[in-house]
Amino acid sequence: MSILEPSRPLRISDGKILSASETDHKSLASDIKRWARALGFDGVGISDIDLSAEEPHVSKWLARGFHGSMDYMARHGTRRTRPAELVPGTVRVLSVRLDYLPESMQAACAQLDRPDHAYVSRYALGRDYHKVLRGRLRRLAARIGEATRRAGGRVFVDSAPVLEKALARNAGLGWIGKHTNLINKNSGSWFFLGEIFIDLPLPVDTPAQNHCGSCTACLDVCPTRAIVAPYEVDARLCISYLTIENKGPIPEPLRPLMGNRIYGCDDCQLFCPWNKFAQTSPQDDFQPRHALDSATLIELFAWTAQEFDERTRGSAIRRTGLSGWRRNIAVALGNAPSTAQVKEALATRAQDPDPMIREHVHWALARQRGILSPN
């Protein structure tokens, strides 16, 4: 017997399996949660699709231009806050959580405190989470489909206009912190989210309560002050946006503030008091590859185009592209302690054919030579 088989068969009437609308939805919800945990998910919950309270906040955020160059966020219109517009017939959303912290936060902080080393956001050290979660969610959706004799729902992992954190909060997986990440009272915030939109009126879970209180640790520690107010992030200032989503030059005033962060930023999580409860993940997929958890900036700057292609295959880092990768590392090298080795490394790309890389290298060389102010 498969561990994903239901705890009891669907009810039979006159020799026929009853349709999903006639099954015991409470029992089915319990089975779905059990199947999800058997697939390795660390949390699972069910919410309705009412996100009307979120619409004014999303509209205001977009109107202020906080989405930067992510124009697709505005193009999606109300589909983000109205799940049934995205997938007609949706009446419930199943949200799942998968923890990913690959090492202790002390180890992460140690890397961040070494200015000649590269800091890569911990979520990107291993295999691309989109692939990991999507595969498991599809298996879960298929199992739901088998049990109900109908479509098991549509799977999403950061791949469509889904207000995943609000849905996960409503499903009881955690609350949205002042840094706008989801926080679980028992596990912290080092986890990924995924969803299945379904058309079954399953019983919903109780939304999580906010426990941030008067704490402002995330606002205080943000290197670029991107958390402009509690629960408000201006993506244009966020290092994660600057190093990943942003495809153009990084604004000069922000470069010195980035330190050695070359792909994403974890500061608001590293210093969140609730993450004292976070545990390292046993998932092999999220373990560091190619020594990205301990590499020096010079080592990564020396990667050839072929090495970048090979070493980012199946990795979230591929999203930034080679040009963005070298741009980010050039900035970090400009912020590193001034040494002959750093200047030599930068000089190797001073005539790079890519004008964006070339401009950032020249800026970094000027910093290294003391021509630009360190602040």
N, C-alpha and C positions, 0 to 999 in steps of 0.2 A: 504493500500500500504506500502510495506517495505521501510525503509529509504535507503536501499541499492539498490533499483531498479534504472535503468538508467534514466537519465533525458529525454530521448526520445527513442523510440523503434528503433531496427535495421531496415535498409531500406529493403523494400520488392520489389522483381522483379518477375513478372509472378507468383505471389502467393507463392514464396519461399523466405526464409530468406537468404540473401546473406552471403557468407563465410566471415571469418574474414579479409581475404586479400582484400575484396571488400568494407569493411565498411569504414566509415569516421574515420580514425585513430586519427585525431586531437580531434574529439568529444569524441571518446572512451577514449583517454588519460585524458580528462577533467573529464569524468565520473569516471574513476578509481581513480583519485585523490580525488574526492568527496566521493567515497565509503570508501577510506582509512581514511579520516578525520572522517567520520561517525563511523568508528570502533575505534576511539580514538587516532589514530596516530597524532603526533604533527608536522610532516613534511613528505612530500613525493615528490619524483622527479624521473625522467627517464633519463638514460644515455645509450650511445652506449656501445659496448664491447671492444673498442680499449684501451688496457692497455699496449701497447708496450713501452711507455715511462717509465713504472714502472719496467719492467723486469730487466734492469741493476742494479737498486737499490736493488731489492729483491735478485738477484744473489750475489751481493757484500755483503749484510747483512748476507746471509747464509755462504758465503766463509769465513767470519771473525769469524764464530762460534757464532754470537750474539744470535742465537736461543737456545743455551744451549742444554738441553736434549730433546728438542721438535723435535725429529728426523723426525716426520711425516711432518714437514714443508719442509724438503728437499726431502722426498719421493714423494711428490705431483708433483714435476717437474714443468712444465709450466701450469698445469691446474689452478693454482692460478691466473695467469695473462692472461689466455686465456679462458674466460668463455665458449666458444663454445666447448672446449675440455672437460670441465666438464659436460656440458649438451649440446649434439649435437643439432643444430638447433637454439640455442639461438642467438637473434639479439639485444635484449634490456634487461636492468636490471632495475627493479623498486626497488628503495631504500626507506625505511621508517625510521622515527625517532620516538622514544617514550621516553619522558622525565621521569626521575626516582628520582630526588633528593627528599628524604623523609622528610628532615628537613632543617632548615637554615644552611648556611655554618658556621655561628657563633657558632651554637650548635655543629657542627662537630669539629670545632677547639677547642672548650672547652673540648670535650672528648679527643682529641689528646693531650691536654696540661695537662691531669691528668695521670701521669705515673703509677699509681696503678690501672688504669682502662684500659679496652681493647678497642683498636680501630679496628673496622671492616669496610672495605671499604663500603661506603654508598650503592653501588649497590647490596650488598649481605645481607642487613638487612631484606629484606622481601622475597617474593616468588621468586623462580628461574626465571630469566627473559627469559630464553630459552622457558619455558612453556608458559609464558604470550604472548610473541611476536609470537611464532610459531602458537598458536591457532588463533590469529587474522589474521596472514598472510594467513593461510589456508582458512579462511572464505573469505578473499579478493580474493585469487586465485580461489576459487569456484565461486565467483560472476563474475569474469572475464570469467571463463569457461561457465557460464550460458549465459552471454551476447554475446559471440562469437561462441557458440555451438562447442567448441573445448577445449582442455586442457587449464587450466588457468595458467599454468607455474609451475615451481618447487621452493619450498620455502626453504630458508636457514636462520638460526639464529646461527651464530658461530659454524656451524656443518659440515663444509666442507672447502676445500681450496678456499675460496672466499676473494678477496682483497677488503673487504667491505668499508674501509675508502676512498680508491681511487675512488671506484664506487660512493659512496655517495657524494664525492666532485664533481665528474663529473656531478652528478645529481642536483647539486646546493644546497645541504643540509648544506654545510659548507666547511671550508678549513682544511687541516691537519696542526696542530700547531707544534711548535718545540719539543713538548713532544710526538708527533706522534698521539695524539688524535684529533678527529674532533671537530672543534669549529664553532658554529653558531653565526653570528654577533649579533643576537637579543636574543639568548637564552643560550649562553655559551656552555658548553661541557658535562653537566650531562644528557646524553641520551644514549639509546641503539640503535643499527642499525639492520635492517633485510632486506632481499632481496627476490625478486621473479624474477627468470630467465624466460623470455618469448620469444616467436618466432614471435612476431608481430612487424612490423617496425613502432612503434609509434614515434611521434616527440620527440626529446630529449630536455632537459632543459640546460640552460647555466651553465657551471661550476662555482663554487664559487671562488672568488679571495682571496688571502692570505692577512691577516691584522695583522700579528704578528709584523711586522716592526722590530725595533731594540730591542724589549723587550726580556729579557733573564730570566724572573722570574722563569719559570719552571726549567731551568738548574740550577739556583742558589739555589733553595730550595730543590732539590732532595736529600734525606738523604744519599743515597749511590752513588751519582754521576753516576747514570745509564744512564742519558741522556748525552752521551759522546760527542755529538756535536749537533748543531741544526738539528732536524729531524732524529736523530740517537739514538736509545736506545739499549744498550747491555742488553738483557734480563737476562743474568747471574748475573747482579748486581741489577736488579729491585726487589723490595720487593714483588711486586705482583707475579712475577715468583718464587721467593724464598719460599714464603709461600703457593703457590697453585700448580703450575706446577711441581716444584722441589719435587721429592719424596724421596730424600736422605738427608743427613746431610746438614745443612746450614753452609757455610764456616765461620770459627770462626772470621776472621777479619770483617765480615759484621754484625755479631750478635749485637754488641753494637750500631750500626747505625740504627737498626730496631726500637728501642724504644719500644713503646707499640702496634705497628702495628702487629696484629696477623692474619689478613686475608686481603691481598691486601694493597694498599697504595693510598691515594688520594691527596697527597701534591701538585703535579703538577697542579691539578685542583683547590684545595682550594686557591691557591695563584695566579691563572691566572687572570689578570685584566678583561678579557672578561666575567668571571663568575659573575661579579657584576650585569649582566642582567639575571642571572639564576633565575627561579622561582621554588618553591617547587611543587612537583607533586601531583595531586589530586587522583592518582591511589591508591586504597586500597591495591592492591597486593604488592606495594613497601613500605608499612608502616612497621616499625620495629617489629620483632617478638621476643618473649622471652627476652625482655629488652636488646637486643644486642647493642642498641645504648647507653646504660648507664651502662652496667655490669662491675664489677670489674674483674681483672685477676684471683683472687682467686676463685671467684664464678664460672667462666667458667672452671677453671682447675679442679674443683671438680666434673664436670659432669661425670657420669658413662657412660659406653659403651651404656647402654640402653637409657639414657637421650640424649646422642649425636645422637643416631639413631632416636629417636622420635622428637627431636627439630631441626634436620636438614632435616627432610623429606620435600621434595618440596622446598629445599633451595639450592642455589649455593654453600654454605659452604660444603655441602656433598662431593664436589669434592676433598677436601684435605684429607678426610678420618680421622678417629679417631687418627691414629698415627701422621699424619701431624698437626692436631689440637693441640694435646698435645705438640708436638715438638715446635710449634710456641709460645704457651703460656708459655712454660718453658723459652724460650729465653726472652720473655717480662718480666717475673718475675725476671729473672736475671738482667734486666735493671731497674727494679722498685726500689724505695727507700728501703733501707735495714730495715726490721722490723722483729720481731719475727714471726709474722703471715705469712709473705712471706716465710721465711725459713721453717716453719712448713708445709706449703702447698707443697713446693718442696720436702721436706723429705718424704711425703706420696708416692711419685713415684720414690724415689731414687733406689729402687730395682725393678722397672718395668720390666716385662718380655721382653718388646720390647727394643732391644739394642739401637735403635736410640733415643727413648724417654729417656732412662737411661743416655745416653751420654750427651744429652742437659740439663737434670736436674742436672747432676754433674757439668757441666760448669756453670749453673746458681747459684748453691750453692756456688761454688768457688767465683763467682762475689759478691754474697751477703756477703760472709765472708771476702771480701777484699783481697782474694788471687790473683785475677786477676785484672789488671788495668781497670779502668772504661772507658778508651778510646782505 
